[in-house]
């Protein structure tokens, strides 16, 4: 199943509830939260109160991407705030297996993100425990960057590994995703696409529907 996960980091926060509603009405399946601490990445974004507030606006899957140091400290808090999928960075976890266990113990789906230069080998021993892998196609921390082409090879390799091991996990791609490159990203093996400015810049409904049209072309095959 192909899923669009609009990143609210690119939304107009004076109209946040309204814009989330527009994406949902137009077909978005998830809502993506980029949580940044100013340490793992240079920027600071938002935390649990934003999730708690928005949770009352929609029942869509809250796809929470923790770009923070030592994320294990906050798993329970984000779970209580309304997260459905919690994704942590392999690079930010001293004990990755333990953090994955925390997410599972909280009753949430567990994801692990890899930065562009991080090898898939970092997941060799935990892949069977995951519900989703997030392949970063830009270096995290800033919106509006261009997709790094070599990252799509990592997506292809991961999809191959999943097939070989009989794993039905989601492969998410985040960074520089646009309607114009969505087809290529899906062909590489991703099924969850994160769109930021490509969704929220301009006509949110029209932008979301444009992604849905690309998705429909694949699902009709």
Backbone bond lengths (Angstrom), bond angles and torsions (degrees), N, CA, C in turn:
res aa  C-N    CA-C-N  psi(-1)  N-CA   C-N-CA  omega(-1)  CA-C   N-CA-C  phi
1 X - - - 1.471 - - 1.526 109.99 -
2 X 1.322 116.50 130.82 1.464 121.37 179.12 1.525 109.66 -90.54
3 X 1.328 114.96 133.88 1.467 120.60 -173.93 1.521 109.60 -132.52
4 X 1.326 116.30 134.22 1.461 122.09 170.90 1.520 108.60 -97.60
5 X 1.339 115.43 130.31 1.458 121.42 179.72 1.529 108.83 -120.98
6 X 1.340 117.83 88.90 1.467 120.39 -177.54 1.535 111.91 -64.81
7 X 1.306 115.88 130.55 1.460 121.15 179.73 1.524 110.36 -86.87
8 X 1.329 115.87 114.86 1.463 119.43 -176.06 1.515 112.90 -69.65
9 X 1.333 117.64 -8.93 1.464 120.04 176.91 1.527 110.83 -58.02
10 X 1.339 116.32 -27.96 1.466 121.49 -178.66 1.518 112.96 -93.61
11 X 1.324 117.18 0.21 1.466 120.65 -176.27 1.523 111.63 -79.42
12 X 1.313 115.67 166.45 1.462 123.08 172.78 1.530 106.48 -85.85
13 X 1.322 116.88 107.90 1.467 119.80 -173.12 1.530 112.66 -69.64
14 X 1.305 117.91 -12.89 1.463 118.94 173.90 1.528 110.70 -77.52
15 X 1.348 116.12 -13.72 1.471 121.50 179.47 1.526 110.52 -131.19
16 X 1.327 116.69 31.64 1.459 120.59 -169.35 1.526 112.86 -60.18
17 X 1.321 117.21 -51.35 1.457 119.90 -179.84 1.512 112.02 -58.81
18 X 1.327 116.13 -42.63 1.469 121.53 -179.99 1.524 110.91 -63.01
19 X 1.336 116.64 -45.48 1.461 119.59 -177.29 1.524 111.89 -69.20
20 X 1.327 117.16 -36.73 1.464 119.15 174.93 1.525 109.58 -61.07
21 X 1.320 116.16 -43.00 1.456 120.17 177.72 1.517 112.21 -59.73
22 X 1.311 117.13 -37.83 1.462 120.77 179.13 1.528 111.04 -64.50
23 X 1.320 117.19 -42.41 1.469 119.81 -179.92 1.525 110.51 -66.15
24 X 1.324 115.80 -40.34 1.469 120.15 -179.60 1.525 110.33 -64.71
25 X 1.328 116.61 -46.62 1.463 120.40 179.80 1.522 111.97 -61.23
26 X 1.334 116.15 -30.68 1.468 120.22 -177.76 1.526 113.01 -87.31
27 X 1.345 117.17 -5.54 1.461 118.62 173.08 1.511 117.83 125.21
28 X 1.321 119.42 -2.57 1.470 120.47 179.53 1.523 110.33 -62.51
29 X 1.342 115.92 138.69 1.457 120.33 -177.50 1.511 114.41 -97.20
30 X 1.327 116.24 -31.93 1.460 122.26 179.59 1.522 109.27 -121.14
31 X 1.339 116.09 165.30 1.459 122.51 167.89 1.524 106.31 -122.23
32 X 1.329 116.59 125.13 1.462 122.19 -172.53 1.528 110.89 -99.75
33 X 1.324 114.68 128.98 1.469 121.82 179.70 1.523 109.12 -114.37
34 X 1.327 116.86 114.51 1.461 122.01 176.50 1.525 108.56 -93.40
35 X 1.325 115.89 103.07 1.464 121.42 -178.36 1.524 108.39 -97.19
36 X 1.338 116.84 119.16 1.463 121.88 -175.00 1.529 110.06 -126.00
37 X 1.337 114.92 139.76 1.465 119.45 -172.06 1.523 114.91 -108.08
38 X 1.344 118.02 -0.74 1.460 119.37 -178.61 1.515 113.53 78.41
39 X 1.329 117.49 4.11 1.469 121.73 179.01 1.531 110.84 -120.88
40 X 1.322 117.07 -57.57 1.462 119.07 176.03 1.520 110.14 -64.77
41 X 1.333 115.47 -37.39 1.465 122.32 171.86 1.530 107.34 -127.30
42 X 1.326 118.20 160.07 1.470 119.82 -174.14 1.523 115.06 -68.34
43 X 1.331 117.42 -25.41 1.448 120.10 -173.39 1.533 111.97 -91.71
44 X 1.337 115.75 161.75 1.455 123.70 172.48 1.527 106.85 -119.14
45 X 1.325 117.53 133.61 1.462 118.83 -178.21 1.520 111.50 -116.86
46 X 1.319 117.93 -95.30 1.467 121.13 -174.95 1.520 108.54 -150.24
47 X 1.326 115.70 171.68 1.451 120.22 -177.38 1.509 113.49 -134.15
48 X 1.321 115.58 -147.64 1.461 121.63 -172.70 1.531 114.66 -58.74
49 X 1.336 120.11 -39.12 1.472 118.59 -177.60 1.522 114.05 -58.68
50 X 1.324 117.53 -33.91 1.461 120.20 178.62 1.530 110.03 -66.31
51 X 1.333 116.62 -44.30 1.467 119.19 177.09 1.515 111.25 -60.07
52 X 1.319 116.57 -46.28 1.462 121.13 -177.79 1.522 111.47 -59.54
53 X 1.334 115.98 -40.54 1.461 120.73 -179.37 1.521 111.63 -67.07
54 X 1.331 115.93 -45.60 1.460 120.67 -176.01 1.525 111.88 -75.04
55 X 1.328 117.05 -24.56 1.463 119.76 -177.89 1.519 111.60 -55.41
56 X 1.328 117.15 -29.61 1.456 120.54 179.17 1.519 113.98 -78.08
57 X 1.349 116.87 -7.18 1.459 121.03 -176.34 1.522 113.60 -94.37
58 X 1.340 117.15 -22.50 1.464 119.78 -175.22 1.518 110.46 -156.58
59 X 1.326 115.08 152.08 1.461 119.99 176.27 1.525 111.38 -101.74
60 X 1.327 117.49 10.80 1.455 120.74 178.45 1.534 110.58 -66.44
61 X 1.321 115.19 159.94 1.463 121.25 179.83 1.524 110.17 -62.79
62 X 1.327 115.97 126.83 1.462 121.60 174.37 1.528 108.19 -90.81
63 X 1.310 114.41 113.06 1.458 125.19 -173.73 1.531 106.72 -102.80
64 X 1.339 116.61 97.97 1.463 121.40 -169.12 1.526 110.49 -102.96
65 X 1.316 115.42 117.98 1.468 123.83 -177.06 1.526 108.47 -105.82
66 X 1.328 115.92 106.65 1.462 120.79 -176.32 1.525 110.70 -90.46
67 X 1.315 115.46 101.28 1.466 121.22 174.68 1.528 107.71 -95.89
68 X 1.334 114.10 66.23 1.459 120.52 -174.06 1.516 110.30 -137.92
69 X 1.329 116.26 153.45 1.450 121.74 175.50 1.526 110.43 -71.59
70 X 1.310 115.51 142.56 1.461 122.13 175.55 1.531 111.65 47.90
71 X 1.328 118.08 60.12 1.468 120.86 -173.38 1.525 114.12 -65.15
72 X 1.321 117.45 -18.33 1.450 119.67 179.51 1.515 113.70 -56.71
73 X 1.306 117.02 -23.94 1.472 121.35 179.59 1.523 111.88 -64.68
74 X 1.336 117.68 -23.28 1.461 120.55 -169.33 1.525 114.54 -120.75
75 X 1.314 117.95 6.65 1.463 120.12 -176.37 1.527 111.05 -58.71
76 X 1.309 117.36 -50.49 1.462 120.62 -177.13 1.524 111.34 -61.51
77 X 1.328 116.48 -39.64 1.467 120.29 -178.78 1.521 111.38 -65.73
78 X 1.329 117.54 -42.38 1.466 119.42 178.87 1.524 111.27 -70.32
79 X 1.322 116.72 -33.31 1.463 119.76 175.66 1.521 110.35 -62.27
80 X 1.308 116.98 -44.76 1.461 121.17 -179.93 1.528 111.71 -68.37
81 X 1.332 116.47 -28.84 1.468 120.52 -178.86 1.520 112.91 -74.44
82 X 1.349 117.10 -13.91 1.455 118.59 176.60 1.506 116.51 125.88
83 X 1.342 118.17 3.92 1.464 120.11 179.30 1.521 110.80 -64.66
84 X 1.334 116.10 143.23 1.462 122.23 173.75 1.525 111.04 -106.89
85 X 1.321 115.56 -40.88 1.461 122.37 175.06 1.524 106.78 -120.29
86 X 1.319 116.87 128.74 1.465 120.87 178.32 1.521 108.01 -118.52
87 X 1.322 115.77 120.06 1.459 122.25 -178.49 1.516 109.59 -113.33
88 X 1.317 115.70 127.86 1.463 121.99 178.20 1.520 108.89 -116.05
89 X 1.311 116.37 159.43 1.460 120.66 178.07 1.514 110.73 -89.07
90 X 1.331 115.40 132.15 1.461 119.72 175.49 1.525 110.36 -56.71
91 X 1.327 116.12 -36.00 1.469 120.75 -176.85 1.528 112.60 -69.94
92 X 1.347 117.04 -17.72 1.470 120.60 -174.98 1.523 112.62 -100.16
93 X 1.334 117.11 -2.45 1.465 120.79 -173.93 1.527 110.71 -111.15
94 X 1.307 116.61 119.67 1.462 120.15 174.31 1.526 109.54 -68.21
95 X 1.335 116.31 -38.67 1.467 121.88 -179.64 1.531 108.13 -124.96
96 X 1.325 115.88 82.38 1.462 120.68 -173.53 1.526 112.04 -61.60
97 X 1.310 117.75 -43.19 1.462 120.35 -179.93 1.525 111.44 -58.17
98 X 1.315 116.45 -40.74 1.463 120.47 179.91 1.526 111.36 -63.46
99 X 1.326 116.98 -41.95 1.461 120.31 -178.84 1.527 110.66 -67.57
100 X 1.322 117.15 -39.89 1.463 119.93 175.71 1.526 109.58 -59.41
101 X 1.322 116.37 -41.38 1.452 120.57 177.36 1.515 112.53 -62.32
102 X 1.328 116.73 -37.42 1.470 120.42 177.30 1.525 111.09 -62.59
103 X 1.319 115.81 -42.70 1.469 119.90 -179.74 1.527 110.12 -62.86
104 X 1.316 115.89 -45.75 1.464 120.49 179.15 1.531 110.97 -62.97
105 X 1.334 116.49 -41.95 1.463 120.80 -179.49 1.523 111.37 -63.18
106 X 1.337 116.29 -28.25 1.468 120.88 178.18 1.527 111.62 -80.76
107 X 1.330 117.13 -0.52 1.455 121.25 178.50 1.514 114.52 80.10
108 X 1.331 116.91 22.48 1.460 121.47 -176.84 1.519 111.32 -114.27
109 X 1.326 116.05 160.47 1.455 120.73 175.20 1.522 109.42 -76.84
110 X 1.326 115.38 139.14 1.468 120.68 -174.23 1.522 111.47 -104.96
111 X 1.335 114.71 130.78 1.450 120.91 175.27 1.513 110.59 -126.51
112 X 1.321 116.05 152.71 1.464 121.07 173.58 1.521 108.20 -127.81
113 X 1.324 115.45 133.88 1.461 122.28 179.48 1.525 110.24 -102.63
114 X 1.331 114.88 146.29 1.457 121.63 176.08 1.521 109.49 -123.78
115 X 1.318 116.47 129.29 1.462 121.31 174.02 1.533 109.96 -67.42
116 X 1.323 117.06 162.67 1.469 119.76 -175.83 1.529 114.78 -51.74
117 X 1.320 118.32 -41.49 1.466 120.60 -175.35 1.523 113.78 -87.97
118 X 1.325 117.75 0.28 1.464 121.01 -179.26 1.521 110.45 -87.63
119 X 1.330 116.07 130.39 1.453 121.58 -177.57 1.524 112.10 -73.69
120 X 1.330 115.30 151.56 1.458 120.76 173.29 1.525 111.84 -61.87
121 X 1.321 117.12 -20.02 1.460 120.62 -179.68 1.522 112.13 -61.55
122 X 1.327 116.76 -20.70 1.462 120.12 177.42 1.520 111.71 -62.16
123 X 1.339 116.68 -17.84 1.467 121.47 -177.13 1.523 113.21 -105.52
124 X 1.325 117.73 1.99 1.464 121.02 -172.73 1.526 113.40 -48.60
125 X 1.328 117.27 -44.18 1.453 119.91 -172.00 1.527 114.06 -96.98
126 X 1.311 117.74 -2.28 1.471 119.75 -179.42 1.524 112.72 -120.11
127 X 1.319 117.34 -3.49 1.467 120.55 -172.46 1.522 111.81 -56.96
128 X 1.320 117.10 -39.11 1.466 120.15 -178.60 1.520 112.97 -66.51
129 X 1.335 117.46 -17.37 1.458 121.58 -178.41 1.531 112.92 -89.48
130 X 1.340 117.16 -6.83 1.460 120.69 -170.27 1.520 113.13 -97.37
131 X 1.320 114.74 150.49 1.456 122.28 172.59 1.521 111.14 -97.12
132 X 1.338 116.13 -22.93 1.457 120.37 -177.88 1.521 110.13 -155.90
133 X 1.320 115.29 145.29 1.463 121.65 169.21 1.523 107.19 -118.77
134 X 1.316 115.61 131.73 1.467 122.01 178.07 1.526 108.70 -104.73
135 X 1.313 115.33 114.14 1.458 121.04 175.18 1.521 108.45 -92.84
136 X 1.335 115.67 112.53 1.458 119.89 176.65 1.525 109.10 -75.06
137 X 1.320 115.41 126.27 1.458 120.05 179.41 1.528 111.82 -105.45
138 X 1.329 115.11 10.38 1.469 123.52 166.79 1.523 105.68 -142.58
139 X 1.322 116.54 164.81 1.455 119.93 172.33 1.524 107.78 -75.49
140 X 1.335 117.64 126.69 1.465 120.60 -169.09 1.527 113.98 -68.09
141 X 1.340 114.11 153.88 1.454 119.98 173.44 1.511 115.07 124.95
142 X 1.322 117.15 -19.53 1.465 120.46 -178.24 1.524 109.90 -138.09
143 X 1.319 116.77 139.06 1.449 121.27 175.33 1.513 111.11 -83.40
144 X 1.326 115.73 167.90 1.450 121.31 173.68 1.514 116.09 77.51
145 X 1.337 118.84 12.07 1.456 120.91 179.68 1.527 110.75 -83.11
146 X 1.334 115.54 161.94 1.457 121.11 177.83 1.524 110.44 -87.12
147 X 1.317 115.44 142.36 1.457 121.43 177.67 1.525 110.34 -59.92
148 X 1.335 116.24 133.23 1.461 122.04 177.39 1.525 107.90 -84.36
149 X 1.325 118.86 114.04 1.471 121.41 -170.62 1.525 114.82 -56.31
150 X 1.338 118.85 -38.96 1.459 118.85 -174.79 1.525 112.46 -66.04
151 X 1.333 117.42 -17.28 1.470 120.11 179.70 1.523 111.53 -66.61
152 X 1.332 117.42 -26.20 1.459 119.38 179.22 1.521 111.20 -68.11
153 X 1.324 117.63 -27.13 1.462 119.60 174.85 1.523 110.18 -65.78
154 X 1.317 116.51 -34.57 1.466 120.14 176.59 1.525 110.43 -65.20
155 X 1.340 116.24 -38.13 1.461 120.48 176.61 1.528 109.84 -62.18
156 X 1.319 117.24 -45.19 1.461 121.23 179.56 1.525 111.02 -60.15
157 X 1.324 115.34 -45.21 1.467 119.72 -178.80 1.526 110.85 -65.02
158 X 1.319 117.17 -39.33 1.461 120.25 179.34 1.521 110.89 -66.05
159 X 1.324 117.97 -42.72 1.462 120.76 179.63 1.529 109.70 -62.40
160 X 1.323 117.04 -38.81 1.464 120.67 177.62 1.521 110.98 -62.71
161 X 1.327 116.65 -44.79 1.462 121.19 178.92 1.525 110.38 -61.23
162 X 1.331 116.70 -42.80 1.471 120.78 179.91 1.526 110.83 -61.15
163 X 1.318 116.83 -41.57 1.472 119.97 178.76 1.528 110.27 -64.87
164 X 1.326 115.76 -43.50 1.460 120.02 -177.80 1.524 111.71 -64.38
165 X 1.334 116.34 -33.06 1.464 120.52 -177.60 1.527 112.72 -97.68
166 X 1.316 116.55 2.65 1.460 120.78 177.99 1.514 113.69 67.77
167 X 1.330 116.51 34.05 1.466 121.71 -177.94 1.522 109.78 -99.32
168 X 1.333 115.91 132.61 1.467 121.07 -177.49 1.520 111.88 -104.13
169 X 1.315 117.08 25.99 1.463 120.65 -176.01 1.528 112.40 -68.33
170 X 1.325 114.91 159.11 1.455 121.03 173.98 1.521 109.55 -77.34
171 X 1.324 115.47 144.33 1.465 121.69 169.94 1.517 106.84 -116.28
172 X 1.312 115.06 115.01 1.460 121.91 -178.06 1.523 109.64 -103.60
173 X 1.319 116.13 144.51 1.461 121.85 176.84 1.526 108.45 -125.61
174 X 1.315 114.86 134.46 1.469 121.05 -176.36 1.516 109.33 -138.66
175 X 1.341 115.60 123.06 1.453 120.30 175.26 1.508 112.75 129.68
176 X 1.315 115.98 107.88 1.459 120.21 177.46 1.514 114.02 71.82
177 X 1.337 117.50 22.21 1.464 121.21 -178.95 1.523 109.72 -79.92
178 X 1.333 115.03 128.24 1.459 122.16 179.42 1.522 109.01 -135.87
179 X 1.315 115.81 165.41 1.462 119.65 175.11 1.529 109.62 -57.90
180 X 1.324 116.86 -36.92 1.463 121.18 -175.67 1.528 113.67 -68.91
181 X 1.331 118.42 -23.56 1.466 119.11 178.98 1.531 112.96 -114.48
182 X 1.328 117.43 2.30 1.467 120.94 -177.73 1.527 111.56 -59.21
183 X 1.321 117.82 -40.51 1.459 121.34 -179.16 1.525 110.35 -60.19
184 X 1.313 116.96 -45.46 1.464 121.27 -179.93 1.528 111.43 -62.77
185 X 1.329 116.23 -39.73 1.468 121.29 -179.44 1.525 110.32 -66.39
186 X 1.313 117.14 -42.08 1.464 121.12 178.87 1.522 110.39 -66.98
187 X 1.321 117.07 -41.67 1.464 120.82 178.33 1.519 111.81 -61.47
188 X 1.339 116.65 -29.63 1.463 120.54 178.06 1.523 111.83 -70.57
189 X 1.358 116.74 -22.48 1.451 119.36 177.13 1.512 115.92 129.34
190 X 1.329 118.28 -0.94 1.464 120.94 178.93 1.520 110.62 -79.04
191 X 1.335 116.08 146.81 1.465 118.87 175.18 1.529 112.88 -125.87
192 X 1.342 117.71 -6.55 1.462 121.66 174.55 1.525 107.38 -124.34
193 X 1.317 116.72 117.27 1.464 121.78 -177.21 1.519 109.69 -112.01
194 X 1.329 115.27 130.07 1.458 121.44 176.75 1.519 108.55 -96.43
195 X 1.323 115.89 123.90 1.455 120.68 177.57 1.514 110.28 -119.72
196 X 1.316 117.24 128.36 1.458 121.26 178.90 1.515 111.12 -104.60
197 X 1.323 115.22 -93.33 1.463 119.47 -179.84 1.521 111.41 -63.32
198 X 1.333 117.54 -27.31 1.460 120.11 179.26 1.526 111.86 -65.89
199 X 1.329 116.62 -21.29 1.459 121.53 177.31 1.523 111.27 -96.93
200 X 1.323 116.11 -47.16 1.462 119.96 -168.16 1.522 115.64 -94.17
201 X 1.319 118.74 -7.87 1.464 120.21 176.65 1.524 109.32 -88.07
202 X 1.322 116.35 116.99 1.461 120.22 -179.42 1.512 112.03 91.77
203 X 1.308 116.47 -136.68 1.465 123.21 -176.23 1.525 109.65 -83.34
204 X 1.326 116.73 102.69 1.467 121.92 -173.96 1.526 111.05 -61.54
205 X 1.315 116.49 -44.52 1.466 119.84 -179.43 1.519 111.46 -63.15
206 X 1.320 117.28 -47.28 1.460 121.13 -179.40 1.524 111.06 -63.84
207 X 1.326 116.92 -40.03 1.467 120.80 179.74 1.527 111.04 -63.84
208 X 1.332 115.40 -44.11 1.465 119.46 179.60 1.518 110.69 -64.28
209 X 1.313 117.07 -44.22 1.463 120.59 179.90 1.526 111.59 -62.95
210 X 1.332 117.02 -32.23 1.463 119.79 178.30 1.531 110.86 -64.21
211 X 1.341 116.53 -39.61 1.464 119.90 174.61 1.523 110.24 -64.61
212 X 1.330 116.32 -42.61 1.461 120.21 -178.91 1.526 111.66 -61.37
213 X 1.307 117.20 -34.00 1.462 120.65 178.38 1.524 110.82 -66.78
214 X 1.339 116.23 -39.63 1.471 119.61 176.04 1.520 109.59 -62.80
215 X 1.336 116.51 -45.22 1.463 121.14 -179.41 1.525 110.62 -60.94
216 X 1.331 116.47 -43.82 1.457 120.82 -178.13 1.511 112.06 -60.50
217 X 1.326 116.78 -33.82 1.463 120.78 178.28 1.519 111.50 -62.73
218 X 1.329 117.56 -36.47 1.457 120.91 178.77 1.518 111.58 -76.91
219 X 1.327 116.24 -43.28 1.455 119.75 -175.89 1.524 112.45 -69.86
220 X 1.332 116.43 -16.54 1.462 120.26 177.62 1.525 112.33 -81.56
221 X 1.329 116.73 -13.65 1.460 120.69 -177.55 1.523 111.57 -73.63
